């Protein structure tokens, strides 16, 4: 199974915000993770432009998945959002936006990812975001008494 197939299987396990907004993961490799999101009624703000919150949700989705993939053991650790920022640079009314998350820092207790969101048709940079992920230990699940 390819890394992309693994991510799609992993993210299809339950409904999420990514599903509601129509996000798709399109590429996964050692260098980056990439996805796309529609610019339509699900992701518009009242003036008919791509909502900044949808861009941030897209960036956080890509960064969170990317960070989780870098964990040595996802049964014992999780990557959780610590901080995210975004600069919205260009308005988009329709089509699709593509996001690419690339690592800036992969440490033992934190990861930092840069996410660049571009308009799929024109290639224009729509938003640039940076997310810091905390790597936390997962408490073992209590076992039922015998």
trRosetta pair geometry for C-beta under 8 A, 3 or more apart (Angstrom, degrees):
i j d omega theta_ij theta_ji phi_ij phi_ji
1 5 4.6 -124 -171 90 89 127
1 6 5.5 111 129 -60 118 84
1 9 7.6 -20 -173 -6 145 143
2 5 4.6 98 53 6 79 101
2 6 7.0 -138 96 -5 43 86
2 28 7.7 138 141 64 92 105
3 6 5.5 -53 -148 35 35 115
3 7 6.4 34 155 -18 67 103
3 28 4.2 -131 121 106 109 118
3 29 6.7 146 58 -89 146 40
3 69 7.4 61 -165 -147 116 135
4 7 5.8 -53 -149 36 32 109
4 8 6.4 30 154 -17 65 106
4 25 6.8 -177 -149 124 80 106
4 26 7.7 -23 -139 157 127 21
4 27 6.4 -51 -91 -131 123 27
4 28 4.6 170 -78 25 64 103
5 8 5.7 -54 -145 38 32 111
5 9 6.2 33 155 -19 65 107
6 9 5.8 -57 -148 37 29 110
6 10 6.1 28 154 -19 65 111
6 28 7.8 -107 57 83 93 158
7 10 5.6 -57 -143 39 30 112
7 11 6.0 16 163 -9 68 111
7 25 5.3 -94 122 116 129 162
7 28 5.2 149 -11 -51 143 155
7 33 7.6 152 -111 -139 164 123
7 65 6.3 65 -148 -176 119 126
7 69 7.2 -28 -86 -79 109 124
8 11 6.2 -59 -137 44 26 100
8 12 6.0 27 161 -25 63 115
8 25 6.2 -151 -75 62 75 116
9 12 6.0 -60 -143 33 24 111
9 13 7.7 50 153 -51 55 86
10 13 6.5 -35 -176 -18 33 113
11 16 7.1 -73 -171 15 87 143
11 18 6.9 -42 -176 77 125 149
11 25 6.6 125 20 -6 156 132
11 65 7.0 -17 -73 -107 124 128
15 19 5.2 -99 -151 54 69 152
15 20 7.5 72 175 -46 100 87
16 19 5.2 113 54 2 64 96
16 20 7.4 -122 106 -1 42 89
17 20 5.4 -55 -149 37 39 114
17 21 6.2 21 158 -6 71 110
17 57 5.9 -107 138 -168 132 129
17 61 7.4 -140 85 -76 101 119
18 21 6.2 -67 -146 47 27 99
18 23 4.1 -75 -163 53 84 126
18 57 7.7 -171 -81 152 61 102
18 61 4.9 120 -86 -133 115 146
19 22 7.7 38 -179 -70 30 27
19 23 7.5 -71 -58 43 24 82
20 42 6.9 -179 148 -161 68 124
21 37 6.1 -8 136 -150 107 115
21 38 7.8 -172 160 47 66 81
21 42 5.4 164 -132 142 50 120
21 43 5.7 79 -157 -76 98 99
21 54 6.0 163 -144 -144 136 100
21 57 6.4 135 -21 106 165 136
21 58 7.3 -125 120 -70 147 86
22 37 6.1 115 88 -153 84 64
22 38 4.5 -17 103 18 147 109
22 40 7.4 34 18 38 158 116
22 42 5.8 121 -6 69 112 154
22 43 7.4 -91 39 -33 111 117
23 35 5.7 26 -178 158 95 134
23 36 7.3 167 -150 86 56 39
23 37 4.7 -22 -98 -93 74 93
23 58 6.1 174 -102 -118 126 83
23 61 5.8 33 150 106 171 165
24 35 5.7 172 89 -160 47 88
24 36 5.3 -8 57 56 97 84
24 37 7.6 177 19 -76 68 47
25 28 6.7 20 165 -48 119 105
25 33 6.8 -38 -148 179 106 104
25 34 7.5 116 -163 85 61 46
25 35 4.7 -50 -105 -94 45 105
25 62 8.0 150 -107 -108 87 75
25 65 6.8 -112 -98 135 135 169
26 34 5.2 -55 67 106 94 94
26 35 5.6 147 6 -115 84 38
26 36 5.8 45 -27 -7 132 98
26 98 7.7 -51 33 -137 145 99
27 32 7.3 31 107 96 109 92
27 33 6.9 173 93 -156 65 40
27 34 4.0 19 49 44 102 112
27 35 8.0 -145 32 -59 66 45
28 33 5.1 7 -110 -117 72 84
28 34 7.7 -144 -62 27 44 68
28 69 7.0 -166 -162 -110 120 164
29 32 6.6 22 57 49 86 58
29 33 7.9 175 28 -81 51 51
31 102 6.9 -21 158 -125 70 96
32 66 7.5 -39 -165 -119 45 132
32 100 5.2 5 175 -174 141 95
32 101 6.1 154 -161 76 81 50
32 102 4.7 -39 -99 -86 101 77
33 62 5.7 176 96 -165 109 85
33 65 5.9 -157 151 98 167 108
33 66 4.3 -148 13 -83 130 97
33 69 7.1 139 -63 16 132 148
33 100 7.5 164 81 -152 41 52
33 101 5.0 -5 56 53 89 105
34 62 7.7 11 -122 -136 19 126
34 98 6.6 2 -173 -179 102 99
34 99 6.8 170 -151 89 56 52
34 100 4.8 -14 -102 -102 88 77
34 101 7.6 -165 -76 20 42 68
35 58 7.2 -157 90 -167 120 93
35 61 7.2 -61 53 107 163 114
35 62 5.5 -148 19 -89 120 105
35 98 7.3 173 92 -153 37 59
35 99 5.4 -8 60 57 82 96
36 96 5.0 11 -179 174 116 124
36 97 6.8 164 -153 85 66 42
36 98 5.0 -30 -98 -100 84 67
36 99 7.3 172 -89 15 32 73
36 120 6.6 34 -134 -74 120 132
37 43 6.4 118 150 -87 111 159
37 54 7.0 173 148 160 145 105
37 58 4.8 -88 -23 -107 153 132
37 96 6.7 151 75 -159 35 76
37 97 5.4 -15 60 60 88 91
37 99 7.1 28 -1 -9 106 112
38 42 6.8 66 80 50 109 115
38 43 6.4 166 93 9 67 131
38 95 7.8 -158 -150 122 61 28
38 96 5.6 -50 -104 -102 48 76
39 43 5.7 -96 -124 83 44 125
39 44 7.2 86 -179 -71 70 77
39 50 4.9 -62 -127 -81 110 101
39 92 5.1 -98 -115 123 163 111
39 93 6.7 114 139 116 129 20
39 94 5.3 179 95 -141 107 16
39 95 5.5 18 39 61 115 56
39 96 6.5 -166 1 -93 85 20
39 97 6.1 84 -48 -20 106 94
40 43 6.2 70 47 31 52 91
40 44 6.8 -79 129 -29 22 103
40 94 7.0 54 -83 -132 64 71
41 44 5.7 -43 -123 17 29 118
42 54 7.8 119 123 -118 73 137
43 50 5.8 -10 136 -137 106 73
43 51 5.8 -144 174 25 57 97
43 54 4.0 115 -150 -158 89 165
44 48 5.6 -24 -159 -138 130 31
44 49 6.6 121 -148 63 77 24
44 50 6.8 -69 -105 -95 48 28
44 51 6.1 93 150 -33 14 93
45 48 7.6 -52 71 16 62 18
45 49 5.6 -14 42 65 100 78
45 50 7.5 29 -2 112 90 19
45 51 4.1 129 -54 -96 85 80
45 52 7.4 19 -51 4 135 71
48 93 5.7 15 140 -137 96 97
49 91 4.5 -56 -140 -157 132 106
49 92 6.6 109 -161 60 76 42
49 93 6.0 -58 -104 -88 56 64
50 54 6.1 -117 -177 69 79 124
50 55 6.3 77 144 -52 115 103
50 91 6.9 171 32 -158 87 56
50 92 4.5 25 -13 62 124 95
50 93 7.6 -118 -26 -75 76 20
50 97 6.7 60 -119 -32 157 138
50 126 6.8 10 64 -177 154 137
51 54 4.2 91 69 -1 95 104
51 55 7.2 -162 96 -6 54 80
52 55 5.5 -51 -153 34 39 114
52 56 6.4 37 150 -17 68 104
52 86 6.9 158 -174 101 95 133
52 88 4.9 -72 -111 -64 105 146
52 127 7.6 146 -136 -103 71 135
53 56 5.6 -52 -146 38 36 111
53 57 6.2 39 152 -21 66 103
54 57 5.6 -50 -145 37 33 113
54 58 6.3 37 152 -21 63 105
55 58 5.6 -54 -150 35 31 114
55 59 6.3 31 152 -18 65 105
55 86 6.2 142 113 -176 110 152
55 88 6.4 131 54 -101 160 98
55 97 7.4 -36 -108 102 87 166
55 117 5.7 -158 -150 53 100 170
55 126 6.9 -144 -116 124 133 110
55 127 4.4 114 -179 -17 140 170
55 129 7.3 170 144 -45 95 131
56 59 5.6 -51 -145 37 34 112
56 60 6.2 31 156 -17 66 106
56 84 6.3 117 -162 128 100 133
56 86 5.0 -124 -90 -13 89 151
56 127 8.0 -118 -60 174 56 151
56 129 6.6 151 -116 -111 61 145
57 60 5.9 -55 -144 39 29 108
57 61 6.3 35 154 -24 63 106
58 61 5.7 -53 -149 33 28 113
58 62 6.6 23 156 -13 63 106
58 97 7.2 50 159 91 173 121
58 99 5.4 168 148 -34 111 152
58 115 7.8 170 114 159 80 143
58 117 6.4 81 101 -101 132 135
59 62 6.0 -59 -150 39 30 107
59 63 6.0 23 157 -13 66 114
59 84 6.7 139 106 -164 118 127
59 86 6.1 174 15 -91 161 120
59 99 6.4 -152 -89 -148 57 144
59 101 7.6 130 -156 -84 62 103
59 115 4.0 156 -140 83 90 152
59 117 6.6 -86 -70 -42 94 120
59 127 7.0 -107 -54 120 126 125
59 129 3.7 9 -150 66 159 158
59 131 6.4 164 143 -39 99 118
60 63 5.7 -57 -138 45 30 109
60 64 5.8 32 162 -22 67 110
60 81 6.1 -4 -149 -91 112 141
60 84 5.6 -47 -83 -90 100 161
60 129 8.0 -85 -48 147 61 150
60 131 6.0 137 -108 -100 62 146
61 64 6.0 -56 -142 36 23 109
61 65 6.5 18 161 -13 60 109
62 65 6.2 -60 -148 39 27 106
62 66 6.1 25 156 -18 64 113
62 99 5.0 -136 -38 119 156 127
62 100 7.6 -171 -178 -157 151 8
62 101 4.1 172 141 -31 108 125
62 113 7.7 -159 114 139 87 142
62 115 5.4 123 78 -120 129 127
63 66 5.7 -57 -142 40 29 112
63 67 6.1 28 159 -19 66 108
63 81 7.7 82 100 -99 119 94
63 84 7.4 166 50 -108 157 113
63 101 5.1 -176 -80 -130 57 140
63 113 4.2 170 -131 73 96 140
63 115 5.7 -88 -53 -48 101 125
63 129 7.7 -106 -38 112 134 115
63 131 3.8 84 156 50 169 144
63 133 6.7 -174 151 -49 102 116
64 67 5.9 -54 -143 36 28 109
64 68 6.3 28 157 -19 62 107
64 79 6.5 170 -151 102 61 106
64 81 6.5 -49 -84 -56 106 95
64 131 7.5 -72 -49 140 66 157
64 133 6.9 147 -107 -102 56 127
65 68 5.8 -57 -149 36 30 112
65 69 6.5 32 153 -22 64 105
65 101 7.8 140 64 40 87 153
66 69 5.8 -57 -154 31 30 113
66 70 6.9 24 152 -17 62 107
66 101 4.4 -138 -24 107 154 135
66 103 7.2 -162 153 -65 124 82
66 113 5.7 114 84 -116 136 152
67 70 5.9 -61 -156 34 35 110
67 71 7.4 50 147 -39 64 92
67 79 3.6 -167 127 155 115 161
67 111 4.7 163 -127 74 105 147
67 113 6.4 -112 -57 -30 96 132
67 131 7.9 -104 -36 107 132 117
67 133 4.1 34 -136 34 165 174
67 135 7.8 -146 172 -79 110 86
68 71 5.8 -36 -161 2 42 116
68 74 6.3 51 -176 -111 90 120
68 78 7.2 -16 -112 -153 95 59
68 79 5.0 -137 -71 32 60 116
70 79 7.6 62 56 -57 92 148
70 103 7.3 95 -75 -88 154 136
70 106 5.5 -114 176 -137 150 126
70 111 6.4 124 72 -105 144 151
71 74 5.2 108 85 -76 129 70
71 77 4.9 -162 -159 87 128 116
71 78 7.5 -30 -85 -109 163 18
71 79 6.1 -146 -54 -34 117 103
71 135 6.7 160 -105 -135 100 112
72 77 7.3 59 49 28 74 136
73 76 4.5 21 108 30 117 107
73 77 6.1 95 75 15 73 96
74 77 6.7 -78 -115 66 32 70
74 78 7.2 67 -153 -92 70 58
75 138 7.3 -120 155 58 36 139
76 137 6.5 -32 163 -146 77 76
76 138 5.9 -163 -168 41 25 97
77 135 5.7 6 -178 -177 125 92
77 136 6.7 154 -155 80 73 37
77 137 5.9 -50 -100 -105 71 43
77 138 6.2 -156 -89 -8 14 91
78 135 7.6 168 83 -151 35 51
78 136 5.6 -20 61 63 84 88
78 138 5.5 88 -18 -64 102 105
79 111 6.3 -19 -138 28 128 129
79 133 4.3 16 -179 168 102 134
79 134 7.2 157 -154 76 54 39
79 135 5.6 -26 -98 -97 72 67
79 136 7.9 151 -98 18 23 74
80 133 6.6 141 65 -160 27 79
80 134 5.4 -25 64 60 84 91
80 136 5.9 -5 12 10 116 122
81 84 6.2 -29 -161 -34 120 109
81 131 6.4 -63 -128 -168 92 113
81 132 7.7 93 -161 79 56 55
81 133 6.2 -50 -97 -107 38 69
81 134 7.8 14 105 16 10 84
82 110 7.0 -43 10 -128 155 104
82 132 4.6 -61 67 105 110 96
82 133 6.2 150 2 -130 96 14
82 134 4.4 104 -62 -31 118 97
83 131 7.2 172 91 -152 52 49
83 132 4.5 20 50 41 91 112
84 129 6.3 5 -175 -178 95 113
84 130 7.2 177 -147 89 53 45
84 131 4.5 -8 -104 -106 90 83
84 132 7.5 -152 -69 24 49 65
85 129 6.5 178 90 -149 47 68
85 130 5.7 2 52 52 90 85
86 127 5.5 -1 -172 -175 109 113
86 128 7.2 163 -151 84 61 38
86 129 4.1 -19 -99 -98 84 97
87 127 6.7 165 82 -153 50 62
87 128 5.3 -2 53 56 99 86
87 129 7.5 -170 21 -75 59 53
88 126 7.3 -24 -153 157 67 68
88 127 5.2 -21 -108 -101 56 95
89 125 5.5 3 76 113 147 92
89 126 6.2 168 58 178 88 18
89 127 6.2 -179 13 -85 86 35
89 128 6.8 42 -22 -1 127 89
90 119 7.2 -77 100 -27 129 119
90 124 5.2 -69 83 142 170 124
90 125 6.6 119 6 88 122 53
90 126 5.0 -92 62 -115 92 54
91 126 8.0 99 -90 -142 4 91
92 95 6.8 -90 -179 53 115 103
92 97 6.3 142 63 -68 170 110
92 119 5.2 175 -105 -97 129 111
92 124 8.0 172 -79 76 103 117
92 126 5.5 -25 -25 -118 124 132
95 119 6.4 60 88 -167 138 92
95 120 5.8 -155 154 49 114 101
95 121 5.1 -84 -144 -13 157 119
96 119 7.9 124 85 -163 48 53
96 120 4.2 15 81 0 94 142
96 121 7.7 118 45 -27 74 82
97 117 5.2 25 164 179 124 101
97 118 6.6 163 -159 81 77 31
97 119 5.9 -51 -105 -101 75 43
97 120 6.3 -152 -108 -27 18 85
97 126 5.6 -67 -129 32 128 157
97 127 7.9 33 -174 21 148 105
98 117 7.1 167 83 -151 39 56
98 118 5.4 -19 60 61 90 85
98 119 8.0 46 17 142 81 6
98 120 5.1 103 -25 -86 103 84
99 115 5.5 4 -173 -176 110 104
99 116 7.0 163 -148 81 59 41
99 117 4.6 -20 -95 -97 86 80
99 118 7.9 162 -84 17 39 63
100 115 7.0 167 80 -148 38 58
100 116 5.5 -11 55 55 91 90
101 113 4.9 10 -171 173 103 128
101 114 7.1 159 -149 81 54 41
101 115 4.7 -20 -93 -94 77 87
102 113 6.8 152 73 -158 31 77
102 114 5.5 -19 61 61 84 92
102 116 7.9 6 8 3 106 101
103 106 5.2 -10 -165 -44 141 102
103 111 6.9 -67 -134 -169 99 103
103 112 7.4 98 -165 80 62 57
103 113 5.8 -50 -104 -103 46 74
104 112 4.2 -55 68 104 112 102
104 113 6.3 -178 6 -101 90 18
104 114 5.4 92 -49 -24 112 96
104 130 7.1 4 -8 -141 152 108
105 110 7.0 15 110 108 117 93
105 111 6.4 -178 95 -151 70 42
105 112 4.2 42 38 31 99 104
106 111 5.3 10 -116 -120 56 97
107 110 5.0 20 57 59 120 67
107 111 6.5 -164 32 -76 69 52
107 135 7.7 -153 90 8 72 129
108 135 6.8 -129 147 65 39 143
109 134 6.9 -18 164 -156 74 69
109 135 5.3 -143 -147 52 30 98
110 132 6.1 -13 -169 -173 115 95
110 133 6.6 148 -160 79 60 54
110 134 5.9 -33 -102 -107 76 49
110 135 6.5 -139 -69 3 23 89
111 132 7.3 161 83 -157 46 49
111 133 4.4 -8 58 57 95 108
111 135 6.7 82 -15 -46 95 103
112 130 6.5 3 -175 -177 96 102
112 131 7.3 170 -150 87 52 45
112 132 5.2 -18 -100 -102 80 72
112 133 7.5 -168 -76 19 32 74
113 130 7.0 168 86 -153 46 56
113 131 5.2 -8 58 57 95 91
113 133 7.1 33 -2 -10 107 112
114 128 7.2 -13 -171 -172 96 92
114 129 7.3 151 -160 84 50 50
114 130 5.4 -24 -103 -100 65 81
115 127 7.9 -2 109 110 94 96
115 128 7.3 160 85 -158 55 45
115 129 4.4 -13 61 65 103 100
115 130 7.4 -178 18 -82 75 30
115 131 6.8 32 -9 -3 117 105
116 125 6.5 -59 -168 -132 100 100
116 127 7.8 165 -158 89 39 56
116 128 5.5 -9 -109 -111 69 80
116 129 8.0 -169 -73 27 29 68
117 125 7.5 98 77 -162 52 60
117 126 4.9 -65 110 66 94 103
117 127 4.2 9 50 56 120 93
117 128 7.4 -155 23 -74 75 36
117 129 7.2 38 -11 0 108 106
118 123 5.7 -10 171 -162 131 40
118 124 6.3 160 -157 79 81 35
118 125 5.5 -47 -100 -98 84 44
118 126 6.0 154 -122 2 23 91
119 122 4.6 19 91 44 125 94
119 123 6.7 -41 70 12 77 13
119 124 4.7 17 24 50 115 88
119 126 5.5 112 -44 -52 78 116
120 123 8.0 7 -177 -69 15 47
125 128 6.6 3 179 -49 119 97
